């Protein structure tokens, strides 16, 4: 169980890092700090979890 939990944790961290680095395709320029709030959380998280699972 511990090994799987660690693997999942590492995956989540990679996903979070990817979300921070990926520029969001919108008309407005989004600053890195405001990225989390500016993006639609449910759509982006679904998108990345589906991709990484």
PDB file of N, H, CA, C and O in Angstrom:
ATOM      1  N   UNK A   1       0.826  -1.214   0.000  1.00  0.00           N
ATOM      2  CA  UNK A   1       0.000   0.000   0.000  1.00  0.00           C
ATOM      3  C   UNK A   1       0.864   1.270   0.000  1.00  0.00           C
ATOM      4  O   UNK A   1       0.580   2.226  -0.721  1.00  0.00           O
ATOM      5  N   UNK A   2       1.913   1.260   0.815  1.00  0.00           N
ATOM      6  H   UNK A   2       2.144   0.483   1.401  1.00  0.00           H
ATOM      7  CA  UNK A   2       2.755   2.451   0.901  1.00  0.00           C
ATOM      8  C   UNK A   2       3.384   2.799  -0.441  1.00  0.00           C
ATOM      9  O   UNK A   2       3.458   3.968  -0.818  1.00  0.00           O
ATOM     10  N   UNK A   3       3.836   1.776  -1.157  1.00  0.00           N
ATOM     11  H   UNK A   3       3.776   0.826  -0.850  1.00  0.00           H
ATOM     12  CA  UNK A   3       4.470   2.024  -2.454  1.00  0.00           C
ATOM     13  C   UNK A   3       3.467   2.645  -3.428  1.00  0.00           C
ATOM     14  O   UNK A   3       3.789   3.594  -4.142  1.00  0.00           O
ATOM     15  N   UNK A   4       2.255   2.101  -3.446  1.00  0.00           N
ATOM     16  H   UNK A   4       1.993   1.330  -2.866  1.00  0.00           H
ATOM     17  CA  UNK A   4       1.236   2.643  -4.347  1.00  0.00           C
ATOM     18  C   UNK A   4       0.869   4.068  -3.957  1.00  0.00           C
ATOM     19  O   UNK A   4       0.687   4.927  -4.818  1.00  0.00           O
ATOM     20  N   UNK A   5       0.760   4.315  -2.650  1.00  0.00           N
ATOM     21  H   UNK A   5       0.907   3.616  -1.950  1.00  0.00           H
ATOM     22  CA  UNK A   5       0.433   5.663  -2.188  1.00  0.00           C
ATOM     23  C   UNK A   5       1.508   6.651  -2.614  1.00  0.00           C
ATOM     24  O   UNK A   5       1.206   7.768  -3.032  1.00  0.00           O
ATOM     25  N   UNK A   6       2.763   6.234  -2.505  1.00  0.00           N
ATOM     26  H   UNK A   6       3.008   5.326  -2.165  1.00  0.00           H
ATOM     27  CA  UNK A   6       3.869   7.114  -2.906  1.00  0.00           C
ATOM     28  C   UNK A   6       3.819   7.381  -4.407  1.00  0.00           C
ATOM     29  O   UNK A   6       4.066   8.503  -4.850  1.00  0.00           O
ATOM     30  N   UNK A   7       3.501   6.357  -5.184  1.00  0.00           N
ATOM     31  H   UNK A   7       3.300   5.446  -4.824  1.00  0.00           H
ATOM     32  CA  UNK A   7       3.407   6.532  -6.635  1.00  0.00           C
ATOM     33  C   UNK A   7       2.285   7.507  -6.992  1.00  0.00           C
ATOM     34  O   UNK A   7       2.448   8.374  -7.850  1.00  0.00           O
ATOM     35  N   UNK A   8       1.142   7.349  -6.316  1.00  0.00           N
ATOM     36  H   UNK A   8       1.010   6.644  -5.619  1.00  0.00           H
ATOM     37  CA  UNK A   8       0.024   8.245  -6.571  1.00  0.00           C
ATOM     38  C   UNK A   8       0.381   9.673  -6.185  1.00  0.00           C
ATOM     39  O   UNK A   8       0.038  10.617  -6.897  1.00  0.00           O
ATOM     40  N   UNK A   9       1.071   9.832  -5.056  1.00  0.00           N
ATOM     41  H   UNK A   9       1.350   9.065  -4.478  1.00  0.00           H
ATOM     42  CA  UNK A   9       1.483  11.159  -4.596  1.00  0.00           C
ATOM     43  C   UNK A   9       2.398  11.817  -5.629  1.00  0.00           C
ATOM     44  O   UNK A   9       2.252  12.998  -5.944  1.00  0.00           O
ATOM     45  N   UNK A  10       3.340  11.033  -6.146  1.00  0.00           N
ATOM     46  H   UNK A  10       3.458  10.073  -5.890  1.00  0.00           H
ATOM     47  CA  UNK A  10       4.266  11.553  -7.151  1.00  0.00           C
ATOM     48  C   UNK A  10       3.506  11.967  -8.409  1.00  0.00           C
ATOM     49  O   UNK A  10       3.805  12.995  -9.016  1.00  0.00           O
ATOM     50  N   UNK A  11       2.523  11.158  -8.792  1.00  0.00           N
ATOM     51  H   UNK A  11       2.280  10.323  -8.299  1.00  0.00           H
ATOM     52  CA  UNK A  11       1.707  11.482  -9.967  1.00  0.00           C
ATOM     53  C   UNK A  11       0.967  12.796  -9.767  1.00  0.00           C
ATOM     54  O   UNK A  11       0.942  13.654 -10.649  1.00  0.00           O
ATOM     55  N   UNK A  12       0.358  12.937  -8.579  1.00  0.00           N
ATOM     56  H   UNK A  12       0.378  12.239  -7.863  1.00  0.00           H
ATOM     57  CA  UNK A  12      -0.392  14.155  -8.288  1.00  0.00           C
ATOM     58  C   UNK A  12       0.513  15.377  -8.350  1.00  0.00           C
ATOM     59  O   UNK A  12       0.126  16.419  -8.881  1.00  0.00           O
ATOM     60  N   UNK A  13       1.715  15.247  -7.807  1.00  0.00           N
ATOM     61  H   UNK A  13       2.029  14.401  -7.375  1.00  0.00           H
ATOM     62  CA  UNK A  13       2.653  16.370  -7.828  1.00  0.00           C
ATOM     63  C   UNK A  13       3.034  16.722  -9.259  1.00  0.00           C
ATOM     64  O   UNK A  13       3.150  17.899  -9.600  1.00  0.00           O
ATOM     65  N   UNK A  14       3.230  15.710 -10.095  1.00  0.00           N
ATOM     66  H   UNK A  14       3.136  14.754  -9.819  1.00  0.00           H
ATOM     67  CA  UNK A  14       3.555  15.958 -11.504  1.00  0.00           C
ATOM     68  C   UNK A  14       2.409  16.683 -12.193  1.00  0.00           C
ATOM     69  O   UNK A  14       2.625  17.616 -12.967  1.00  0.00           O
ATOM     70  N   UNK A  15       1.188  16.243 -11.906  1.00  0.00           N
ATOM     71  H   UNK A  15       1.012  15.485 -11.278  1.00  0.00           H
ATOM     72  CA  UNK A  15       0.013  16.862 -12.517  1.00  0.00           C
ATOM     73  C   UNK A  15      -0.095  18.323 -12.088  1.00  0.00           C
ATOM     74  O   UNK A  15      -0.335  19.205 -12.914  1.00  0.00           O
ATOM     75  N   UNK A  16       0.085  18.571 -10.791  1.00  0.00           N
ATOM     76  H   UNK A  16       0.280  17.855 -10.121  1.00  0.00           H
ATOM     77  CA  UNK A  16      -0.001  19.944 -10.286  1.00  0.00           C
ATOM     78  C   UNK A  16       1.072  20.816 -10.917  1.00  0.00           C
ATOM     79  O   UNK A  16       0.812  21.959 -11.294  1.00  0.00           O
ATOM     80  N   UNK A  17       2.280  20.274 -11.031  1.00  0.00           N
ATOM     81  H   UNK A  17       2.491  19.345 -10.725  1.00  0.00           H
ATOM     82  CA  UNK A  17       3.380  21.022 -11.643  1.00  0.00           C
ATOM     83  C   UNK A  17       3.057  21.321 -13.106  1.00  0.00           C
ATOM     84  O   UNK A  17       3.311  22.423 -13.594  1.00  0.00           O
ATOM     85  N   UNK A  18       2.498  20.332 -13.797  1.00  0.00           N
ATOM     86  H   UNK A  18       2.292  19.438 -13.400  1.00  0.00           H
ATOM     87  CA  UNK A  18       2.151  20.504 -15.205  1.00  0.00           C
ATOM     88  C   UNK A  18       1.092  21.590 -15.363  1.00  0.00           C
ATOM     89  O   UNK A  18       1.169  22.418 -16.270  1.00  0.00           O
ATOM     90  N   UNK A  19       0.100  21.578 -14.467  1.00  0.00           N
ATOM     91  H   UNK A  19       0.037  20.906 -13.730  1.00  0.00           H
ATOM     92  CA  UNK A  19      -0.967  22.569 -14.550  1.00  0.00           C
ATOM     93  C   UNK A  19      -0.422  23.978 -14.339  1.00  0.00           C
ATOM     94  O   UNK A  19      -0.888  24.927 -14.969  1.00  0.00           O
ATOM     95  N   UNK A  20       0.562  24.114 -13.453  1.00  0.00           N
ATOM     96  H   UNK A  20       0.940  23.343 -12.941  1.00  0.00           H
ATOM     97  CA  UNK A  20       1.129  25.437 -13.200  1.00  0.00           C
ATOM     98  C   UNK A  20       1.937  25.920 -14.397  1.00  0.00           C
ATOM     99  O   UNK A  20       1.932  27.111 -14.708  1.00  0.00           O
ATOM    100  N   UNK A  21       2.632  25.005 -15.071  1.00  0.00           N
ATOM    101  H   UNK A  21       2.636  24.038 -14.818  1.00  0.00           H
ATOM    102  CA  UNK A  21       3.531  25.390 -16.155  1.00  0.00           C
ATOM    103  C   UNK A  21       2.804  25.617 -17.472  1.00  0.00           C
ATOM    104  O   UNK A  21       3.206  26.463 -18.271  1.00  0.00           O
ATOM    105  N   UNK A  22       1.736  24.865 -17.698  1.00  0.00           N
ATOM    106  H   UNK A  22       1.409  24.178 -17.049  1.00  0.00           H
ATOM    107  CA  UNK A  22       1.046  24.946 -18.989  1.00  0.00           C
ATOM    108  C   UNK A  22       0.288  26.273 -19.108  1.00  0.00           C
ATOM    109  O   UNK A  22      -0.551  26.576 -18.261  1.00  0.00           O
ATOM    110  N   UNK A  23       0.569  27.058 -20.135  1.00  0.00           N
ATOM    111  H   UNK A  23       1.251  26.811 -20.823  1.00  0.00           H
ATOM    112  CA  UNK A  23      -0.172  28.307 -20.343  1.00  0.00           C
ATOM    113  C   UNK A  23      -1.598  27.995 -20.797  1.00  0.00           C
ATOM    114  O   UNK A  23      -1.816  27.125 -21.640  1.00  0.00           O
ATOM    115  N   UNK A  24      -2.540  28.701 -20.238  1.00  0.00           N
ATOM    116  H   UNK A  24      -2.362  29.407 -19.553  1.00  0.00           H
ATOM    117  CA  UNK A  24      -3.935  28.448 -20.571  1.00  0.00           C
ATOM    118  C   UNK A  24      -4.300  29.235 -21.823  1.00  0.00           C
ATOM    119  O   UNK A  24      -3.989  30.421 -21.937  1.00  0.00           O
ATOM    120  N   UNK A  25      -4.960  28.566 -22.755  1.00  0.00           N
ATOM    121  H   UNK A  25      -5.213  27.603 -22.662  1.00  0.00           H
ATOM    122  CA  UNK A  25      -5.319  29.216 -24.009  1.00  0.00           C
ATOM    123  C   UNK A  25      -6.581  30.051 -23.825  1.00  0.00           C
ATOM    124  O   UNK A  25      -7.694  29.572 -24.042  1.00  0.00           O
ATOM    125  N   UNK A  26      -6.394  31.304 -23.421  1.00  0.00           N
ATOM    126  H   UNK A  26      -5.489  31.694 -23.245  1.00  0.00           H
ATOM    127  CA  UNK A  26      -7.512  32.240 -23.351  1.00  0.00           C
ATOM    128  C   UNK A  26      -7.053  33.557 -23.934  1.00  0.00           C
ATOM    129  O   UNK A  26      -5.865  33.741 -24.199  1.00  0.00           O
ATOM    130  N   UNK A  27      -7.974  34.468 -24.136  1.00  0.00           N
ATOM    131  H   UNK A  27      -8.940  34.319 -23.921  1.00  0.00           H
ATOM    132  CA  UNK A  27      -7.619  35.762 -24.694  1.00  0.00           C
ATOM    133  C   UNK A  27      -6.765  36.586 -23.750  1.00  0.00           C
ATOM    134  O   UNK A  27      -5.956  37.402 -24.190  1.00  0.00           O
ATOM    135  N   UNK A  28      -6.941  36.376 -22.457  1.00  0.00           N
ATOM    136  H   UNK A  28      -7.599  35.713 -22.100  1.00  0.00           H
ATOM    137  CA  UNK A  28      -6.208  37.167 -21.469  1.00  0.00           C
ATOM    138  C   UNK A  28      -4.888  36.497 -21.124  1.00  0.00           C
ATOM    139  O   UNK A  28      -4.777  35.271 -21.131  1.00  0.00           O
ATOM    140  N   UNK A  29      -3.896  37.315 -20.822  1.00  0.00           N
ATOM    141  H   UNK A  29      -3.986  38.311 -20.816  1.00  0.00           H
ATOM    142  CA  UNK A  29      -2.626  36.769 -20.337  1.00  0.00           C
ATOM    143  C   UNK A  29      -2.768  36.502 -18.845  1.00  0.00           C
ATOM    144  O   UNK A  29      -3.113  37.399 -18.076  1.00  0.00           O
ATOM    145  N   UNK A  30      -2.502  35.275 -18.446  1.00  0.00           N
ATOM    146  H   UNK A  30      -2.221  34.546 -19.071  1.00  0.00           H
ATOM    147  CA  UNK A  30      -2.672  34.893 -17.043  1.00  0.00           C
ATOM    148  C   UNK A  30      -1.308  34.790 -16.384  1.00  0.00           C
ATOM    149  O   UNK A  30      -0.413  34.118 -16.897  1.00  0.00           O
ATOM    150  N   UNK A  31      -1.151  35.451 -15.257  1.00  0.00           N
ATOM    151  H   UNK A  31      -1.878  35.997 -14.840  1.00  0.00           H
ATOM    152  CA  UNK A  31       0.103  35.370 -14.515  1.00  0.00           C
ATOM    153  C   UNK A  31       0.170  34.040 -13.787  1.00  0.00           C
ATOM    154  O   UNK A  31      -0.860  33.453 -13.454  1.00  0.00           O
ATOM    155  N   UNK A  32       1.384  33.568 -13.541  1.00  0.00           N
ATOM    156  H   UNK A  32       2.220  34.045 -13.811  1.00  0.00           H
ATOM    157  CA  UNK A  32       1.592  32.266 -12.913  1.00  0.00           C
ATOM    158  C   UNK A  32       0.899  32.185 -11.559  1.00  0.00           C
ATOM    159  O   UNK A  32       0.323  31.153 -11.212  1.00  0.00           O
ATOM    160  N   UNK A  33       0.954  33.281 -10.791  1.00  0.00           N
ATOM    161  H   UNK A  33       1.422  34.118 -11.073  1.00  0.00           H
ATOM    162  CA  UNK A  33       0.358  33.267  -9.458  1.00  0.00           C
ATOM    163  C   UNK A  33      -1.158  33.109  -9.530  1.00  0.00           C
ATOM    164  O   UNK A  33      -1.760  32.440  -8.690  1.00  0.00           O
ATOM    165  N   UNK A  34      -1.765  33.723 -10.533  1.00  0.00           N
ATOM    166  H   UNK A  34      -1.276  34.266 -11.215  1.00  0.00           H
ATOM    167  CA  UNK A  34      -3.216  33.702 -10.640  1.00  0.00           C
ATOM    168  C   UNK A  34      -3.754  32.517 -11.419  1.00  0.00           C
ATOM    169  O   UNK A  34      -4.959  32.412 -11.648  1.00  0.00           O
ATOM    170  N   UNK A  35      -2.858  31.619 -11.829  1.00  0.00           N
ATOM    171  H   UNK A  35      -1.879  31.704 -11.644  1.00  0.00           H
ATOM    172  CA  UNK A  35      -3.242  30.542 -12.731  1.00  0.00           C
ATOM    173  C   UNK A  35      -4.325  29.649 -12.137  1.00  0.00           C
ATOM    174  O   UNK A  35      -5.312  29.336 -12.804  1.00  0.00           O
ATOM    175  N   UNK A  36      -4.140  29.239 -10.888  1.00  0.00           N
ATOM    176  H   UNK A  36      -3.338  29.492 -10.346  1.00  0.00           H
ATOM    177  CA  UNK A  36      -5.095  28.320 -10.268  1.00  0.00           C
ATOM    178  C   UNK A  36      -6.494  28.915 -10.247  1.00  0.00           C
ATOM    179  O   UNK A  36      -7.469  28.235 -10.570  1.00  0.00           O
ATOM    180  N   UNK A  37      -6.592  30.188  -9.866  1.00  0.00           N
ATOM    181  H   UNK A  37      -5.801  30.740  -9.603  1.00  0.00           H
ATOM    182  CA  UNK A  37      -7.904  30.804  -9.725  1.00  0.00           C
ATOM    183  C   UNK A  37      -8.503  31.156 -11.083  1.00  0.00           C
ATOM    184  O   UNK A  37      -9.722  31.169 -11.254  1.00  0.00           O
ATOM    185  N   UNK A  38      -7.634  31.439 -12.035  1.00  0.00           N
ATOM    186  H   UNK A  38      -6.644  31.429 -11.896  1.00  0.00           H
ATOM    187  CA  UNK A  38      -8.115  31.880 -13.337  1.00  0.00           C
ATOM    188  C   UNK A  38      -8.678  30.720 -14.157  1.00  0.00           C
ATOM    189  O   UNK A  38      -9.616  30.900 -14.934  1.00  0.00           O
ATOM    190  N   UNK A  39      -8.102  29.531 -13.980  1.00  0.00           N
ATOM    191  H   UNK A  39      -7.340  29.385 -13.349  1.00  0.00           H
ATOM    192  CA  UNK A  39      -8.571  28.391 -14.760  1.00  0.00           C
ATOM    193  C   UNK A  39      -9.811  27.795 -14.115  1.00  0.00           C
ATOM    194  O   UNK A  39     -10.034  27.952 -12.915  1.00  0.00           O
ATOM    195  N   UNK A  40     -10.605  27.122 -14.907  1.00  0.00           N
ATOM    196  H   UNK A  40     -10.424  26.995 -15.882  1.00  0.00           H
ATOM    197  CA  UNK A  40     -11.763  26.418 -14.357  1.00  0.00           C
ATOM    198  C   UNK A  40     -11.260  25.116 -13.754  1.00  0.00           C
ATOM    199  O   UNK A  40     -10.817  24.217 -14.468  1.00  0.00           O
ATOM    200  N   UNK A  41     -11.334  25.026 -12.433  1.00  0.00           N
ATOM    201  H   UNK A  41     -11.694  25.756 -11.853  1.00  0.00           H
ATOM    202  CA  UNK A  41     -10.710  23.912 -11.720  1.00  0.00           C
ATOM    203  C   UNK A  41     -11.260  22.561 -12.172  1.00  0.00           C
ATOM    204  O   UNK A  41     -10.496  21.628 -12.419  1.00  0.00           O
ATOM    205  N   UNK A  42     -12.587  22.457 -12.281  1.00  0.00           N
ATOM    206  H   UNK A  42     -13.208  23.214 -12.081  1.00  0.00           H
ATOM    207  CA  UNK A  42     -13.154  21.139 -12.569  1.00  0.00           C
ATOM    208  C   UNK A  42     -12.777  20.634 -13.964  1.00  0.00           C
ATOM    209  O   UNK A  42     -12.482  19.452 -14.138  1.00  0.00           O
ATOM    210  N   UNK A  43     -12.787  21.525 -14.952  1.00  0.00           N
ATOM    211  H   UNK A  43     -13.027  22.485 -14.810  1.00  0.00           H
ATOM    212  CA  UNK A  43     -12.480  21.074 -16.308  1.00  0.00           C
ATOM    213  C   UNK A  43     -11.011  20.696 -16.446  1.00  0.00           C
ATOM    214  O   UNK A  43     -10.686  19.665 -17.036  1.00  0.00           O
ATOM    215  N   UNK A  44     -10.119  21.530 -15.902  1.00  0.00           N
ATOM    216  H   UNK A  44     -10.383  22.367 -15.423  1.00  0.00           H
ATOM    217  CA  UNK A  44      -8.688  21.238 -16.061  1.00  0.00           C
ATOM    218  C   UNK A  44      -8.296  19.994 -15.272  1.00  0.00           C
ATOM    219  O   UNK A  44      -7.515  19.174 -15.753  1.00  0.00           O
ATOM    220  N   UNK A  45      -8.837  19.851 -14.054  1.00  0.00           N
ATOM    221  H   UNK A  45      -9.472  20.517 -13.663  1.00  0.00           H
ATOM    222  CA  UNK A  45      -8.463  18.686 -13.251  1.00  0.00           C
ATOM    223  C   UNK A  45      -8.980  17.403 -13.901  1.00  0.00           C
ATOM    224  O   UNK A  45      -8.270  16.398 -13.931  1.00  0.00           O
ATOM    225  N   UNK A  46     -10.197  17.427 -14.418  1.00  0.00           N
ATOM    226  H   UNK A  46     -10.773  18.244 -14.394  1.00  0.00           H
ATOM    227  CA  UNK A  46     -10.720  16.256 -15.117  1.00  0.00           C
ATOM    228  C   UNK A  46      -9.826  15.919 -16.300  1.00  0.00           C
ATOM    229  O   UNK A  46      -9.481  14.760 -16.526  1.00  0.00           O
ATOM    230  N   UNK A  47      -9.462  16.939 -17.044  1.00  0.00           N
ATOM    231  H   UNK A  47      -9.743  17.881 -16.861  1.00  0.00           H
ATOM    232  CA  UNK A  47      -8.649  16.764 -18.243  1.00  0.00           C
ATOM    233  C   UNK A  47      -7.333  16.068 -17.910  1.00  0.00           C
ATOM    234  O   UNK A  47      -6.943  15.108 -18.574  1.00  0.00           O
ATOM    235  N   UNK A  48      -6.653  16.559 -16.878  1.00  0.00           N
ATOM    236  H   UNK A  48      -6.970  17.339 -16.338  1.00  0.00           H
ATOM    237  CA  UNK A  48      -5.340  16.010 -16.557  1.00  0.00           C
ATOM    238  C   UNK A  48      -5.435  14.655 -15.865  1.00  0.00           C
ATOM    239  O   UNK A  48      -4.595  13.787 -16.101  1.00  0.00           O
ATOM    240  N   UNK A  49      -6.444  14.458 -15.012  1.00  0.00           N
ATOM    241  H   UNK A  49      -7.127  15.164 -14.821  1.00  0.00           H
ATOM    242  CA  UNK A  49      -6.552  13.158 -14.344  1.00  0.00           C
ATOM    243  C   UNK A  49      -6.861  12.071 -15.366  1.00  0.00           C
ATOM    244  O   UNK A  49      -6.340  10.960 -15.263  1.00  0.00           O
ATOM    245  N   UNK A  50      -7.692  12.374 -16.340  1.00  0.00           N
ATOM    246  H   UNK A  50      -8.115  13.276 -16.424  1.00  0.00           H
ATOM    247  CA  UNK A  50      -7.996  11.391 -17.382  1.00  0.00           C
ATOM    248  C   UNK A  50      -6.719  11.061 -18.155  1.00  0.00           C
ATOM    249  O   UNK A  50      -6.466   9.899 -18.473  1.00  0.00           O
ATOM    250  N   UNK A  51      -5.922  12.077 -18.454  1.00  0.00           N
ATOM    251  H   UNK A  51      -6.128  13.021 -18.195  1.00  0.00           H
ATOM    252  CA  UNK A  51      -4.695  11.868 -19.212  1.00  0.00           C
ATOM    253  C   UNK A  51      -3.661  11.046 -18.468  1.00  0.00           C
ATOM    254  O   UNK A  51      -2.947  10.251 -19.079  1.00  0.00           O
ATOM    255  N   UNK A  52      -3.571  11.226 -17.152  1.00  0.00           N
ATOM    256  H   UNK A  52      -4.151  11.872 -16.656  1.00  0.00           H
ATOM    257  CA  UNK A  52      -2.499  10.577 -16.403  1.00  0.00           C
ATOM    258  C   UNK A  52      -2.898   9.226 -15.818  1.00  0.00           C
ATOM    259  O   UNK A  52      -2.032   8.451 -15.411  1.00  0.00           O
ATOM    260  N   UNK A  53      -4.201   8.933 -15.769  1.00  0.00           N
ATOM    261  H   UNK A  53      -4.905   9.562 -16.099  1.00  0.00           H
ATOM    262  CA  UNK A  53      -4.615   7.684 -15.100  1.00  0.00           C
ATOM    263  C   UNK A  53      -4.405   6.449 -15.956  1.00  0.00           C
ATOM    264  O   UNK A  53      -4.708   5.338 -15.522  1.00  0.00           O
TER     265      UNK A  53
END
